[in-house]
């Protein structure tokens, strides 16, 4: 509430509410808040049999529902602020949880991440939501927590929207995103270590944004917004900073392998080569990455294989060159894709290919041609097929409207 008074002596208590999987964004925010002297806790819902991502078996999900336990954990944590990090797929869950929390507890609730940042006007009008954090939130949340600790909320914090008691909305502008990612603290893995078996594998995503602008991807929406704020579409940390994090976390968790969840592992061949040289000497556990056909070359694949990369997940998305270029804004040719695949085949580096089904204009002939291509591949261990979804503020929404596949109501 706009006039609510806070009286805290040593930081405030923030409880992050999360479901289904480890959330790297929350770990980054928690690290920044703890570094500033605030206390962060996690209320985690395993979301068994309905993780909004890979698996949904409704009757089993109902049987194993943990909603009441999660809400009780939030109450027991005695928070001064409850925070949700929302993708489009888990936003309905987060909204229902926020409503349930408000019935039990008088506490301010803030929503953030890409879905919220894409459609803030829709989200802020929900009764259960008091504040939004748009796009990157490390600096903004620390400023918010500091102001609460000092006795009252500062309503001028960039990146934060506030809804006052009279439902007036304060829409603050966004700041220029952090330019140097090396200044950020390492992610707060401690927050999740009781819920996620980090020893089994270490989840990492050290970059921000993407060099590409695929029409279907929420990361493209974020990258576009970064430029509007005065930043760059894509930022990556130095090799030094990356290796330092992996070393610290290896000492703490002795993880078996690393799952790099960067949109693309790196846009720089030099970065990849330098990283692989250091990685073998100082980390030396298997790892997997996401990559792009245009970035695959003999030098990087040789370095990755030599450093212990055991799998590359690469986006093909469509085998129809025209559809891929005009609808998806993926400008690589089939010849470039085949060349990238052949390089990985030559080096016997295992890889998987992402493929989107249900795209506007997709026909059966395309799928037949793709199948003929797939069956010849020896080291491709999986074709990851995904049903197409329209995500908020992506250019695919405009394309769907222009083709009559979507209405404004949709």
Residue pairs with C-beta under 8 A, 6 or more apart in sequence:
1 108
1 130
1 164
1 165
2 153
2 155
2 162
2 164
2 165
3 165
4 108
4 152
4 153
5 151
5 152
6 12
6 80
6 148
6 149
6 151
6 152
6 153
7 151
8 80
8 148
8 149
10 37
11 36
11 37
11 38
11 39
11 145
11 149
12 38
12 39
12 80
12 81
12 145
12 148
12 149
13 38
13 39
13 40
13 41
13 77
13 78
13 79
13 80
13 81
14 30
14 33
14 38
14 39
14 40
14 41
14 79
14 80
14 81
14 82
14 83
14 141
14 145
15 40
15 41
15 42
15 43
15 74
15 77
15 79
15 81
15 82
15 83
16 23
16 26
16 29
16 30
16 40
16 41
16 42
16 43
16 82
16 83
16 84
16 85
16 191
17 43
17 45
17 70
17 74
17 82
17 83
17 84
17 94
17 97
17 101
18 26
18 42
18 43
18 44
18 45
18 84
18 85
19 44
19 45
19 46
19 47
19 51
19 52
19 90
19 93
19 94
20 45
20 46
20 47
20 51
20 52
20 53
20 90
21 51
21 53
22 192
22 195
22 196
22 203
23 85
23 192
24 187
24 203
24 204
24 205
24 261
25 85
25 112
25 113
25 137
26 42
26 83
26 85
26 191
27 187
27 188
27 189
27 191
27 192
28 138
28 184
28 187
28 188
29 40
29 83
29 85
29 137
29 138
29 141
30 40
30 187
30 188
30 191
31 184
31 185
31 186
31 187
31 188
32 138
32 139
32 141
32 142
32 184
32 185
33 40
33 141
33 142
33 145
34 40
34 185
34 188
35 185
36 142
36 145
36 146
38 142
38 145
38 149
40 188
40 191
41 77
41 79
41 191
42 191
42 192
42 195
43 70
43 71
43 73
43 74
43 77
44 70
44 192
44 195
45 66
45 67
45 70
45 93
45 97
46 64
46 66
46 195
47 61
47 66
47 93
48 60
48 61
48 64
48 66
49 55
49 56
49 57
49 58
49 60
49 61
49 63
49 64
50 56
50 57
50 58
50 61
52 87
52 89
52 90
52 93
53 89
67 97
67 100
70 97
71 97
71 100
71 101
71 104
74 82
74 101
74 105
75 104
75 105
79 105
79 107
80 107
80 108
80 148
81 107
81 108
81 109
81 110
81 144
81 145
81 148
82 98
82 101
82 105
82 107
82 108
82 109
82 110
83 109
83 110
83 111
83 112
83 133
83 141
84 94
84 97
84 98
84 109
84 110
84 111
84 112
85 112
85 113
86 94
86 111
86 112
86 113
86 114
86 115
86 116
87 113
87 114
87 115
87 218
88 114
88 115
88 218
88 389
88 391
88 392
91 115
91 116
91 123
94 111
95 126
95 128
95 129
98 109
98 111
98 126
98 128
98 129
99 127
99 128
101 107
101 109
101 128
102 109
102 127
102 128
108 130
108 131
109 128
109 129
109 130
109 131
110 129
110 130
110 131
110 132
110 133
110 141
110 144
110 160
111 123
111 129
111 131
111 132
111 133
112 132
112 133
112 134
112 137
114 218
114 219
114 221
114 222
115 123
115 218
115 392
116 123
116 132
116 133
116 134
117 132
117 134
117 135
117 222
117 225
118 218
118 221
118 391
118 392
118 393
119 392
119 393
120 132
120 134
120 161
120 171
123 129
123 132
124 132
124 161
124 163
124 169
129 163
130 162
130 163
131 144
131 160
131 161
131 162
131 163
132 160
132 161
133 140
133 141
133 144
133 159
133 160
134 159
134 160
134 161
134 174
135 159
135 174
135 177
135 222
135 225
135 226
135 229
136 159
136 177
136 178
136 208
137 159
138 178
138 184
139 159
139 175
139 178
140 157
140 158
140 159
140 160
140 175
143 154
143 157
143 160
144 153
144 154
144 157
144 160
147 153
147 154
147 157
153 162
155 162
155 170
155 172
156 172
157 172
158 172
158 173
158 174
158 175
159 172
159 174
159 175
160 172
161 169
161 170
161 171
161 172
162 169
162 170
162 172
163 169
163 170
164 170
174 225
174 229
175 229
176 229
176 230
176 231
177 208
177 226
177 229
177 231
177 232
177 235
178 184
178 208
178 235
179 231
179 232
179 235
181 206
181 207
181 208
181 235
181 236
181 237
181 241
182 237
182 238
182 240
182 241
186 244
186 245
186 248
186 249
187 245
189 198
189 249
189 252
189 253
192 198
193 253
196 203
198 249
198 253
198 255
199 253
199 254
199 255
199 256
200 255
200 256
201 255
201 256
201 257
201 258
201 259
202 246
202 249
202 250
202 253
202 255
202 257
202 258
202 259
203 258
203 259
203 261
204 245
204 246
204 258
204 259
204 260
204 261
205 260
205 261
205 262
206 236
206 237
206 241
206 242
206 245
206 260
206 262
207 234
207 235
207 236
207 237
207 262
207 263
207 266
208 222
208 226
208 234
208 235
208 236
209 219
209 222
209 223
209 226
209 232
209 233
209 234
209 235
209 263
210 217
210 219
210 220
210 223
210 233
210 234
210 263
210 264
211 233
211 234
211 264
211 267
212 220
212 263
212 264
212 292
212 330
213 220
213 223
213 224
213 233
213 329
214 220
214 315
214 317
214 328
214 329
214 330
215 327
215 328
215 329
215 394
215 395
215 396
215 399
216 317
216 328
216 356
216 388
216 391
216 394
216 396
217 263
217 391
217 394
218 391
218 392
218 394
219 263
220 394
220 395
221 391
221 392
221 393
221 394
223 233
223 234
224 233
226 232
226 233
227 233
234 267
236 262
236 266
236 267
236 268
236 271
239 271
239 274
239 275
239 278
242 275
243 275
243 278
243 279
243 282
243 283
246 258
246 279
246 282
246 283
247 282
247 283
249 255
250 283
250 285
255 285
256 285
256 286
257 285
257 286
257 287
257 288
257 310
258 283
258 285
258 286
258 287
258 288
259 287
259 288
260 287
260 288
260 289
260 290
261 290
262 289
262 290
263 290
264 290
264 291
264 292
264 295
265 272
265 289
265 290
265 291
265 295
266 272
266 275
266 295
267 295
269 295
269 297
269 299
269 300
272 300
272 303
272 304
273 299
273 300
273 303
275 307
276 303
276 304
276 306
276 307
277 303
277 307
279 287
279 307
279 308
280 306
280 307
280 308
284 308
285 308
286 308
286 309
286 310
287 307
287 308
287 309
287 310
288 309
288 310
288 311
288 312
288 313
289 304
289 309
289 311
289 312
289 313
290 312
290 313
290 314
290 315
291 312
291 313
291 314
292 314
292 315
292 332
293 314
293 315
293 316
293 332
293 336
293 337
293 339
293 340
293 341
294 332
294 336
294 340
296 314
296 339
296 340
296 343
296 344
297 343
298 343
298 347
301 343
301 344
301 347
301 349
302 347
304 312
304 349
305 347
305 348
305 349
309 349
310 350
311 350
311 351
311 352
311 381
312 344
312 349
312 350
312 351
312 352
313 351
313 352
313 354
313 384
314 340
314 351
314 352
314 353
314 354
315 330
315 353
315 354
316 337
316 353
316 354
316 355
316 370
317 324
317 328
317 330
317 354
317 355
317 356
318 324
318 327
318 328
318 330
318 355
318 356
318 359
318 362
318 366
318 370
319 334
319 366
319 367
319 369
319 370
319 373
320 361
320 362
320 363
320 366
320 369
321 333
321 334
323 359
323 361
323 362
323 366
324 330
324 332
325 331
327 359
327 360
327 361
327 396
327 399
328 356
328 359
329 395
338 373
341 351
341 353
341 377
341 380
344 350
344 351
344 379
345 377
345 378
345 379
348 379
349 379
350 379
350 380
350 381
351 379
351 380
351 381
352 380
352 381
352 382
352 383
352 384
353 374
353 380
353 382
353 383
353 384
354 384
354 385
354 386
355 370
355 383
355 384
355 385
355 386
356 385
356 386
356 387
356 388
357 385
357 386
357 387
357 388
358 387
358 388
359 388
360 399
360 400
360 403
360 405
374 380
374 383
390 396
390 397
390 400
390 406
390 410
391 397
397 406
400 406
400 410
401 407
401 408
